[in-house]
Amino acid sequence: MTARTCDDWPHLMELAPELQFKHYRASEVGLPAGALIQLPDVALADVDVCCDLERRVFNGDHTDPQVGSALAETDWQELRTWTSRDPAS
């Protein structure tokens, strides 16, 4: 566990044990262009994203709402979407 690990990690491990959620500033994440276009007035160095960077899954409960909305319009998935997906697909 690192200092960036989400405080809710025990609960998150129950929901999606294959993911590792950590907290980042939005400026550190490398947001996709489609999200950045939607956030022209957001100071990315001041807002948080809780996510698994490798799999591009974010925890909407711990992510700035504007950033979460912008990410939802890209290839990133919100945790609820990830956990409700059909594993066969």
C-alpha positions in Angstrom: 0.0 0.0 0.0 1.3 3.5 -0.8 0.4 7.0 0.4 -1.7 7.4 -2.7 -3.8 4.3 -2.0 -7.5 5.2 -1.6 -8.7 5.1 2.0 -11.7 3.0 0.9 -9.4 0.2 -0.4 -11.0 -2.6 1.7 -14.4 -1.9 0.2 -12.9 -1.3 -3.3 -11.1 -4.7 -3.1 -14.5 -6.4 -2.4 -16.0 -4.7 -5.5 -13.1 -5.0 -7.9 -10.1 -7.0 -6.6 -8.4 -6.7 -9.9 -8.2 -2.9 -9.6 -5.9 -0.8 -7.5 -7.3 2.7 -6.8 -5.0 5.5 -6.0 -5.5 9.2 -5.6 -3.9 11.6 -8.0 -4.2 15.3 -9.0 -6.0 15.5 -12.3 -2.9 17.1 -13.8 -0.9 13.9 -13.1 -3.2 11.5 -14.7 -2.7 12.3 -18.4 -6.4 12.9 -19.1 -7.6 12.1 -22.6 -8.0 15.0 -25.0 -11.8 14.4 -25.1 -11.9 15.1 -21.3 -9.6 18.1 -21.4 -11.7 19.8 -23.9 -14.6 19.7 -21.5 -12.6 21.2 -18.6 -11.2 24.5 -19.9 -11.9 26.3 -16.6 -10.8 23.6 -14.2 -7.5 23.9 -12.4 -6.3 20.3 -12.9 -3.5 20.7 -10.3 -6.2 21.4 -7.7 -8.7 18.6 -8.2 -8.5 14.9 -7.4 -9.0 11.7 -9.4 -9.3 8.3 -7.7 -8.5 5.7 -10.3 -6.7 2.7 -11.5 -4.5 4.3 -14.2 -3.6 1.0 -15.9 -7.2 0.0 -16.6 -8.6 3.6 -16.9 -11.3 3.1 -14.3 -12.2 5.9 -11.9 -14.1 6.0 -8.6 -16.7 8.7 -9.1 -17.2 8.9 -5.3 -13.7 10.2 -4.9 -13.2 12.1 -8.1 -14.0 15.7 -8.8 -17.5 15.7 -10.3 -16.5 17.8 -13.3 -13.6 15.5 -14.1 -15.7 12.4 -13.6 -18.3 13.7 -16.0 -15.6 14.5 -18.6 -13.9 11.1 -18.1 -17.3 9.3 -18.6 -17.4 10.7 -22.1 -14.1 9.0 -23.0 -12.8 5.4 -23.0 -12.4 5.6 -19.2 -15.1 3.8 -17.1 -16.6 4.6 -13.8 -16.3 1.9 -11.1 -20.0 1.2 -11.1 -19.9 0.6 -14.9 -16.8 -1.6 -14.5 -18.4 -3.8 -11.9 -21.7 -4.2 -13.8 -20.1 -5.2 -17.1 -20.5 -8.6 -18.5 -17.1 -10.4 -17.9 -17.7 -12.5 -21.1 -17.7 -9.4 -23.3 
